[in-house]
Amino acid sequence: MTNFLMEDIIKMVREELKGNADEKTRISGERYFKEEVRIYGLRSAIEKMPPELKRIAMAR
């Protein structure tokens, strides 16, 4: 697998994650932690991932 292909996969995964983010989940997650953390608004990175991306992610 070339580096170019991996960069494309990472870009696709990031776009999908951003597209499935939920503001209510993000706010709830920020309240959970005492220290400052970066929360994106997803319960799990794999939970809402499309099947074709999930297969790629789970193969790693």
Secondary structure, 3 states (H helix, E strand, C coil): CCHHHHHHHHHHHHHHHHHCCCHHHHHHHHHHCCCCCCCCCCCCCCCCCCHHHHHHHHHC
